[in-house]
Each structure stands twice: as structure tokens, then as C-alpha cells.
Amino acid sequence: MESYPIALTIAEACSAARAGRTSLYHAINVGQLRAVKRGRRTLVLTEDLRRWIEGHPAIERKMPTK
């Protein structure tokens, strides 16, 4: 059975989400993404990161015009 971390550091969350630090911190600051503190370290729960990514709008495919 493969195990996955339940929490990621900001650097790990950026890598997993393919997002920049500024984007992640902005999402945290405006309440779109929940983060927790463990000592001095900021952690993002993997469930919350997945929910944040899935909350972004899908790209709509445009039909070619004739």
C-alpha cells in the first residue's frame, strides 16, 4: 500500500500544484486555501490543496467557426 503525506510544506505544495509561492500565499491570505502552522512551518493539507485546485474553472473548449 502506497502512503501519501497528509500535509505538505509550501515548497512541496507549490511543486505538487504546479503553482508559484505567490499564488499559494495569495490563496491562503484571501481564504481560498487553508494552511496550518506547526511551529514556524506553514503546512497545507493535501485534501485542502486538491480542493483548491479542483475549485479552479475548467478550460472550455471552443468550437471552430466557419
Secondary structure, 3 states (H helix, E strand, C coil): CCCCCCEEEHHHHHHHHCCCHHHHHHHHHCCCCCCEEECCEEEEEHHHHHHHHHCCCCCCCCCCCC
